[in-house]
Amino acid sequence: MAGTSQRSVQRLALASVVANAAIVVTGGAVRLTGSGLGCPDWPRCTPGRLTPTTQSPGHAFIEFGNRSLTFVLVAVVAATLVAVVRQQPRRRSLVRLACLLVLGIPAQAVLGGITVLTGLNPWTVMAHFLLSMVLLAVAVTLHQRSREGDGPALPLVPRPLRQLGYGVLGVVAVTLAVGTVVTGSGPHSGDPKAGRTGFDPGAVSQLHADLVMLLIGLSLALWVGLRATGAPTRAAGVLVLVEAGQALIGWTQYFTKLPVVLVGAHLAGACLVLIAATRVVLSLRLRDAPAASAAEDAAVEVTAEDAAGVELVS
């Protein structure tokens, strides 16, 4: 049986990135529509029933729809794991990353269930979101590694710039964490009965904004440093642009009393910032090209034979 082609692995790894980001955005839509407890039970929608009924309120269908999308994520991630396992030669680095994505799904399901059963406790909602972001970063890493070989990573920039790149990613993580506290302290709780953190929304919003300014400053410094050393700057430039757009959305939503459309866009922007920051760190080193699979080698041989045949005929 022929192994999975390198191109198929890359496509499935990219699909895993998209699927993990999409489940974050749709989960945010559940919260922003006040549907967080549309299905008040877990894993059933209501006690004794797995799905909503025709008499169920609209919130139940929104919440159940998001739960159903988990099966799409399962299918994509499982297909990715099968592909990397069947790839020849098998690459342990990709298998480990794909296994992390697969293991993350039941962890998210359990955490999601706890969130529902605790009436959308803001701290479990935060944990649920942050775990999703960790899995998104793993998916981005898997996609990038699928395009590289397993040789040693050769640094493209001096050590201080590499450290700055990791520092930027660290500040992104802290900014996302504080952003969840802002959300847990604000009005969009997912249900009128859900609790809040008790923090002053204005104070935590100011802290979040300060971190965003620090992040943009560090990202600009990284871009300038890369440009000065002649290193590739594309990934860092994309990160700065994404951060600027995210900051604009964040400030606009704050001064316009948090309209749900802008809050949803800000959530999607958070995913893009994490994706871009992860790619920046991965762009600061270089690995060899991935080895072709047996099927791809055979295809190359066939093409070479055909070309030789054409030459003989001509």
VOPAGU-2260 file (C-alpha; in pm, 1 decimal, decimal comma):
REM VOPAGU-2260
SITE   aa  ch    i         X         Y         Z
SITE  MET   A    0       0,0       0,0       0,0
SITE  ALA   A    1     141,8     338,1    -104,4
SITE  GLY   A    2     214,6     587,3     171,3
SITE  THR   A    3      56,0     927,1     202,9
SITE  SER   A    4     214,5    1189,2     -19,3
SITE  GLN   A    5     394,9    1487,4     125,2
SITE  ARG   A    6     147,9    1722,4     -42,7
SITE  SER   A    7    -149,0    1546,2     118,4
SITE  VAL   A    8      12,1    1573,6     461,6
SITE  GLN   A    9      69,5    1945,4     409,2
SITE  ARG   A   10    -289,2    2002,1     297,9
SITE  LEU   A   11    -432,6    1813,7     595,1
SITE  ALA   A   12    -201,9    1999,5     833,3
SITE  LEU   A   13    -331,2    2328,9     689,7
SITE  ALA   A   14    -687,5    2201,2     727,0
SITE  SER   A   15    -611,7    2133,2    1094,2
SITE  VAL   A   16    -506,0    2496,0    1137,4
SITE  VAL   A   17    -826,7    2619,6     975,1
SITE  ALA   A   18   -1046,8    2379,7    1172,8
SITE  ASN   A   19    -889,9    2471,8    1507,7
SITE  ALA   A   20    -930,3    2843,2    1435,4
SITE  ALA   A   21   -1288,0    2793,8    1314,9
SITE  ILE   A   22   -1395,8    2614,0    1633,3
SITE  VAL   A   23   -1264,0    2909,6    1836,5
SITE  VAL   A   24   -1463,7    3158,8    1629,4
SITE  THR   A   25   -1785,1    2954,7    1638,3
SITE  GLY   A   26   -1744,4    2908,3    2012,6
SITE  GLY   A   27   -1724,3    3283,7    2041,4
SITE  ALA   A   28   -2045,1    3315,4    1839,7
SITE  VAL   A   29   -2218,3    3094,3    2096,2
SITE  ARG   A   30   -2110,2    3326,7    2375,0
SITE  LEU   A   31   -2192,1    3646,4    2187,0
SITE  THR   A   32   -2545,4    3531,1    2106,0
SITE  GLY   A   33   -2609,0    3441,7    2470,0
SITE  SER   A   34   -2638,2    3073,3    2379,5
SITE  GLY   A   35   -2376,9    2935,3    2617,6
SITE  LEU   A   36   -2638,6    2745,0    2817,2
SITE  GLY   A   37   -2871,6    2677,8    2525,2
SITE  CYS   A   38   -2797,6    2312,4    2598,0
SITE  PRO   A   39   -2777,7    2313,1    2980,0
SITE  ASP   A   40   -2658,7    1953,3    3010,6
SITE  TRP   A   41   -2349,4    1766,8    2890,0
SITE  PRO   A   42   -2284,3    1550,3    2691,9
SITE  ARG   A   43   -2659,3    1559,5    2623,2
SITE  CYS   A   44   -2832,3    1880,1    2524,1
SITE  THR   A   45   -3093,3    1837,8    2795,9
SITE  PRO   A   46   -3134,6    1564,3    3059,8
SITE  GLY   A   47   -3246,0    1253,1    2877,2
SITE  ARG   A   48   -3207,6    1396,4    2526,8
SITE  LEU   A   49   -2897,0    1423,0    2310,1
SITE  THR   A   50   -3026,0    1682,8    2062,3
SITE  PRO   A   51   -3262,0    1982,2    2077,6
SITE  THR   A   52   -3627,4    1931,8    1993,0
SITE  THR   A   53   -3844,7    2137,7    1761,8
SITE  GLN   A   54   -3979,4    2309,1    2073,8
SITE  SER   A   55   -3630,0    2404,3    2195,1
SITE  PRO   A   56   -3532,2    2772,3    2188,7
SITE  GLY   A   57   -3299,6    2903,7    1920,3
SITE  HIS   A   58   -3012,2    2922,8    2167,1
SITE  ALA   A   59   -3021,3    2544,3    2198,7
SITE  PHE   A   60   -2964,8    2497,6    1826,4
SITE  ILE   A   61   -2676,6    2747,6    1825,4
SITE  GLU   A   62   -2504,0    2575,2    2115,7
SITE  PHE   A   63   -2569,1    2227,0    1975,1
SITE  GLY   A   64   -2443,7    2339,3    1634,8
SITE  ASN   A   65   -2112,1    2437,9    1786,8
SITE  ARG   A   66   -2091,1    2103,2    1965,0
SITE  SER   A   67   -2158,8    1928,5    1634,3
SITE  LEU   A   68   -1872,1    2113,3    1467,3
SITE  THR   A   69   -1642,7    1930,6    1706,4
SITE  PHE   A   70   -1702,6    1618,1    1495,8
SITE  VAL   A   71   -1571,2    1804,9    1191,3
SITE  LEU   A   72   -1260,2    1895,5    1389,3
SITE  VAL   A   73   -1224,1    1532,3    1498,5
SITE  ALA   A   74   -1246,4    1414,3    1137,7
SITE  VAL   A   75    -985,2    1662,5    1015,8
SITE  VAL   A   76    -739,5    1599,6    1299,3
SITE  ALA   A   77    -783,6    1222,3    1282,4
SITE  ALA   A   78    -725,2    1228,1     906,2
SITE  THR   A   79    -409,5    1431,8     967,1
SITE  LEU   A   80    -280,1    1176,7    1217,6
SITE  VAL   A   81    -351,8     887,1     981,5
SITE  ALA   A   82    -174,0    1070,9     700,9
SITE  VAL   A   83     144,8    1137,4     898,3
SITE  VAL   A   84     149,4     779,9    1029,2
SITE  ARG   A   85     117,8     641,7     674,8
SITE  GLN   A   86     373,5     879,3     526,8
SITE  GLN   A   87     690,8     705,9     409,7
SITE  PRO   A   88     939,7     760,7     551,4
SITE  ARG   A   89     746,7     811,4     871,6
SITE  ARG   A   90     845,0    1125,3    1058,4
SITE  ARG   A   91     823,5    1100,5    1435,4
SITE  SER   A   92     819,6    1479,1    1477,1
SITE  LEU   A   93     497,5    1505,9    1276,3
SITE  VAL   A   94     340,5    1205,5    1447,5
SITE  ARG   A   95     401,6    1360,4    1790,2
SITE  LEU   A   96     246,0    1692,1    1688,4
SITE  ALA   A   97     -54,8    1521,5    1530,7
SITE  CYS   A   98    -102,2    1309,4    1844,5
SITE  LEU   A   99    -108,3    1626,0    2055,0
SITE  LEU   A  100    -388,6    1762,3    1837,1
SITE  VAL   A  101    -587,0    1440,6    1871,2
SITE  LEU   A  102    -539,0    1427,8    2249,0
SITE  GLY   A  103    -644,5    1789,5    2274,7
SITE  ILE   A  104    -996,0    1714,7    2150,6
SITE  PRO   A  105   -1110,1    1495,8    2443,9
SITE  ALA   A  106    -939,0    1738,4    2681,9
SITE  GLN   A  107   -1138,9    2021,5    2527,1
SITE  ALA   A  108   -1458,7    1816,3    2540,0
SITE  VAL   A  109   -1417,5    1748,1    2911,4
SITE  LEU   A  110   -1329,9    2109,8    2983,9
SITE  GLY   A  111   -1627,0    2222,7    2776,3
SITE  GLY   A  112   -1853,2    1991,7    2971,2
SITE  ILE   A  113   -1724,7    2131,3    3301,0
SITE  THR   A  114   -1787,7    2481,0    3167,1
SITE  VAL   A  115   -2150,7    2399,4    3090,3
SITE  LEU   A  116   -2214,6    2211,1    3414,4
SITE  THR   A  117   -2069,5    2498,7    3619,4
SITE  GLY   A  118   -2302,3    2747,7    3451,8
SITE  LEU   A  119   -2032,1    2912,6    3238,2
SITE  ASN   A  120   -1794,8    2983,3    3521,9
SITE  PRO   A  121   -1570,1    3255,2    3370,5
SITE  TRP   A  122   -1249,8    3083,1    3479,3
SITE  THR   A  123   -1337,4    2756,9    3305,1
SITE  VAL   A  124   -1444,3    2955,2    2998,0
SITE  MET   A  125   -1099,4    3118,3    2999,2
SITE  ALA   A  126    -926,1    2781,7    3030,3
SITE  HIS   A  127   -1139,5    2642,6    2747,5
SITE  PHE   A  128   -1033,9    2927,4    2517,5
SITE  LEU   A  129    -666,0    2919,3    2612,3
SITE  LEU   A  130    -642,1    2544,4    2552,8
SITE  SER   A  131    -789,9    2604,4    2207,6
SITE  MET   A  132    -517,4    2858,3    2139,6
SITE  VAL   A  133    -245,8    2615,9    2249,1
SITE  LEU   A  134    -383,9    2357,2    2006,5
SITE  LEU   A  135    -395,9    2620,0    1732,3
SITE  ALA   A  136     -26,4    2693,9    1785,9
SITE  VAL   A  137      48,3    2319,4    1769,7
SITE  ALA   A  138    -143,2    2295,6    1441,0
SITE  VAL   A  139      54,4    2587,2    1294,7
SITE  THR   A  140     379,1    2420,6    1400,2
SITE  LEU   A  141     268,3    2092,1    1244,0
SITE  HIS   A  142     190,2    2265,0     915,7
SITE  GLN   A  143     528,1    2438,2     906,4
SITE  ARG   A  144     716,9    2120,9    1002,5
SITE  SER   A  145     536,8    1927,1     727,8
SITE  ARG   A  146     708,0    2162,0     480,7
SITE  GLU   A  147    1053,0    2100,0     628,1
SITE  GLY   A  148    1285,1    1809,6     681,0
SITE  ASP   A  149    1404,9    1661,5    1008,9
SITE  GLY   A  150    1760,2    1787,6     987,9
SITE  PRO   A  151    1904,0    2017,6    1252,9
SITE  ALA   A  152    1751,7    2364,4    1272,6
SITE  LEU   A  153    2002,9    2620,9    1149,4
SITE  PRO   A  154    1956,4    2971,1    1295,5
SITE  LEU   A  155    1906,5    3245,8    1036,9
SITE  VAL   A  156    1954,6    3535,9    1278,8
SITE  PRO   A  157    2178,1    3621,2    1575,8
SITE  ARG   A  158    2079,3    3484,4    1914,0
SITE  PRO   A  159    1941,3    3816,3    2049,8
SITE  LEU   A  160    1689,4    3831,3    1765,0
SITE  ARG   A  161    1588,2    3470,2    1822,8
SITE  GLN   A  162    1533,2    3550,5    2189,5
SITE  LEU   A  163    1330,9    3856,3    2090,9
SITE  GLY   A  164    1116,5    3635,4    1867,8
SITE  TYR   A  165    1041,0    3402,1    2158,2
SITE  GLY   A  166     976,9    3707,2    2374,9
SITE  VAL   A  167     718,1    3831,8    2125,8
SITE  LEU   A  168     543,1    3494,8    2132,8
SITE  GLY   A  169     548,9    3500,0    2512,9
SITE  VAL   A  170     390,7    3845,5    2523,5
SITE  VAL   A  171     125,5    3722,7    2278,8
SITE  ALA   A  172      43,0    3442,3    2523,3
SITE  VAL   A  173      17,5    3683,0    2818,3
SITE  THR   A  174    -191,4    3926,8    2613,6
SITE  LEU   A  175    -433,3    3650,2    2517,9
SITE  ALA   A  176    -460,9    3539,3    2881,5
SITE  VAL   A  177    -535,6    3891,1    3001,2
SITE  GLY   A  178    -780,4    3928,0    2712,9
SITE  THR   A  179    -978,3    3635,6    2850,5
SITE  VAL   A  180    -994,8    3814,3    3187,5
SITE  VAL   A  181   -1133,0    4120,1    3009,2
SITE  THR   A  182   -1397,3    3900,6    2847,9
SITE  GLY   A  183   -1474,3    3728,9    3178,0
SITE  SER   A  184   -1527,4    4068,5    3339,6
SITE  GLY   A  185   -1737,8    4222,9    3062,8
SITE  PRO   A  186   -2098,7    4199,2    2950,5
SITE  HIS   A  187   -2079,4    3911,6    2698,6
SITE  SER   A  188   -2097,9    3620,6    2942,9
SITE  GLY   A  189   -2276,3    3373,2    2716,0
SITE  ASP   A  190   -2587,5    3366,3    2937,3
SITE  PRO   A  191   -2762,5    3622,7    3159,8
SITE  LYS   A  192   -2718,3    3392,6    3460,7
SITE  ALA   A  193   -2344,6    3335,7    3411,5
SITE  GLY   A  194   -2107,4    3477,7    3670,2
SITE  ARG   A  195   -1831,9    3734,3    3614,5
SITE  THR   A  196   -1480,7    3757,9    3755,3
SITE  GLY   A  197   -1558,3    4059,0    3972,1
SITE  PHE   A  198   -1269,0    4261,2    3830,7
SITE  ASP   A  199   -1324,2    4616,1    3710,6
SITE  PRO   A  200   -1368,6    4584,7    3329,7
SITE  GLY   A  201   -1206,6    4922,7    3270,6
SITE  ALA   A  202    -895,6    4835,2    3472,1
SITE  VAL   A  203    -834,4    4498,5    3306,6
SITE  SER   A  204    -906,1    4653,2    2964,9
SITE  GLN   A  205    -636,6    4914,0    3032,1
SITE  LEU   A  206    -389,3    4640,9    3129,6
SITE  HIS   A  207    -477,5    4451,7    2811,7
SITE  ALA   A  208    -424,9    4765,6    2602,9
SITE  ASP   A  209     -87,0    4827,2    2766,6
SITE  LEU   A  210      21,3    4473,7    2677,2
SITE  VAL   A  211     -92,5    4526,9    2318,8
SITE  MET   A  212     122,6    4839,0    2294,0
SITE  LEU   A  213     419,4    4647,6    2435,8
SITE  LEU   A  214     357,6    4366,6    2188,1
SITE  ILE   A  215     344,7    4599,8    1888,8
SITE  GLY   A  216     662,5    4773,6    2004,8
SITE  LEU   A  217     851,6    4446,9    2042,7
SITE  SER   A  218     724,2    4320,4    1707,2
SITE  LEU   A  219     837,9    4640,0    1535,3
SITE  ALA   A  220    1178,3    4608,3    1703,0
SITE  LEU   A  221    1204,4    4250,9    1575,0
SITE  TRP   A  222    1112,4    4357,5    1222,5
SITE  VAL   A  223    1370,9    4636,7    1227,5
SITE  GLY   A  224    1635,7    4400,8    1364,2
SITE  LEU   A  225    1564,8    4141,4    1096,8
SITE  ARG   A  226    1578,0    4403,3     826,4
SITE  ALA   A  227    1908,3    4539,7     958,7
SITE  THR   A  228    2070,8    4193,8     951,3
SITE  GLY   A  229    1939,3    4106,1     606,2
SITE  ALA   A  230    1719,3    3825,0     742,9
SITE  PRO   A  231    1373,6    3744,8     602,2
SITE  THR   A  232    1121,1    3999,0     732,2
SITE  ARG   A  233     798,0    3882,1     571,8
SITE  ALA   A  234     663,7    3687,1     871,2
SITE  ALA   A  235     747,5    3967,9    1113,5
SITE  GLY   A  236     590,7    4224,3     881,5
SITE  VAL   A  237     269,6    4022,8     860,6
SITE  LEU   A  238     262,9    4000,1    1240,6
SITE  VAL   A  239     294,0    4377,4    1281,0
SITE  LEU   A  240      11,4    4437,9    1032,6
SITE  VAL   A  241    -215,2    4182,4    1200,5
SITE  GLU   A  242    -142,9    4331,9    1542,5
SITE  ALA   A  243    -219,5    4682,5    1415,4
SITE  GLY   A  244    -552,6    4565,9    1273,8
SITE  GLN   A  245    -634,6    4380,3    1593,8
SITE  ALA   A  246    -551,2    4686,2    1804,0
SITE  LEU   A  247    -774,9    4904,8    1586,6
SITE  ILE   A  248   -1065,3    4660,8    1628,0
SITE  GLY   A  249   -1003,1    4636,0    2001,7
SITE  TRP   A  250   -1004,8    5008,9    2063,0
SITE  THR   A  251   -1306,2    5060,1    1836,0
SITE  GLN   A  252   -1509,5    4793,5    2014,2
SITE  TYR   A  253   -1420,7    4941,4    2353,4
SITE  PHE   A  254   -1529,2    5295,0    2263,8
SITE  THR   A  255   -1846,4    5173,5    2087,8
SITE  LYS   A  256   -1970,1    4971,4    2388,7
SITE  LEU   A  257   -1862,9    4625,2    2265,3
SITE  PRO   A  258   -2092,0    4551,5    1967,8
SITE  VAL   A  259   -2104,6    4175,8    1909,9
SITE  VAL   A  260   -1984,5    4200,6    1548,0
SITE  LEU   A  261   -1663,8    4375,7    1649,5
SITE  VAL   A  262   -1612,1    4145,0    1947,3
SITE  GLY   A  263   -1641,3    3848,5    1711,3
SITE  ALA   A  264   -1393,2    4008,5    1471,0
SITE  HIS   A  265   -1156,4    4069,3    1763,8
SITE  LEU   A  266   -1177,4    3701,0    1856,8
SITE  ALA   A  267   -1091,7    3598,4    1501,2
SITE  GLY   A  268    -806,4    3849,7    1510,1
SITE  ALA   A  269    -668,7    3685,8    1822,7
SITE  CYS   A  270    -635,6    3362,6    1627,0
SITE  LEU   A  271    -456,5    3543,6    1344,8
SITE  VAL   A  272    -214,7    3711,9    1587,7
SITE  LEU   A  273    -122,5    3376,9    1742,5
SITE  ILE   A  274     -79,9    3215,0    1400,5
SITE  ALA   A  275     140,7    3500,9    1280,8
SITE  ALA   A  276     351,8    3505,4    1599,8
SITE  THR   A  277     408,4    3129,7    1584,1
SITE  ARG   A  278     514,0    3156,6    1222,0
SITE  VAL   A  279     759,3    3434,5    1310,9
SITE  VAL   A  280     940,4    3211,3    1560,4
SITE  LEU   A  281     948,8    2927,0    1308,7
SITE  SER   A  282    1084,6    3159,6    1038,5
SITE  LEU   A  283    1397,9    3241,3    1239,4
SITE  ARG   A  284    1556,4    2904,2    1163,1
SITE  LEU   A  285    1597,2    2685,2     857,2
SITE  ARG   A  286    1573,9    2310,9     808,8
SITE  ASP   A  287    1645,6    2094,6     507,0
SITE  ALA   A  288    1373,0    2006,8     259,1
SITE  PRO   A  289    1146,2    1712,9     353,1
SITE  ALA   A  290    1230,4    1375,0     204,8
SITE  ALA   A  291     996,6    1264,1     -71,8
SITE  SER   A  292     772,4     965,4      -7,7
SITE  ALA   A  293     811,3     639,4    -192,5
SITE  ALA   A  294     505,5     719,8    -404,5
SITE  GLU   A  295     651,6    1058,0    -500,8
SITE  ASP   A  296     989,4     901,9    -581,5
SITE  ALA   A  297     813,3     651,4    -807,9
SITE  ALA   A  298     625,5     931,0    -980,7
SITE  VAL   A  299     952,5    1114,2   -1042,3
SITE  GLU   A  300    1109,3     797,7   -1185,2
SITE  VAL   A  301     813,9     742,5   -1417,6
SITE  THR   A  302     834,5    1101,6   -1538,5
SITE  ALA   A  303    1206,7    1065,5   -1601,5
SITE  GLU   A  304    1150,1     744,3   -1798,8
SITE  ASP   A  305     880,7     911,7   -2007,9
SITE  ALA   A  306    1110,9    1203,7   -2080,8
SITE  ALA   A  307    1387,9     965,8   -2184,2
SITE  GLY   A  308    1145,7     781,2   -2411,6
SITE  VAL   A  309    1045,5    1103,3   -2578,6
SITE  GLU   A  310    1410,7    1189,8   -2640,3
SITE  LEU   A  311    1475,6     849,0   -2798,0
SITE  VAL   A  312    1175,8     878,4   -3025,7
SITE  SER   A  313    1272,2    1226,6   -3133,1
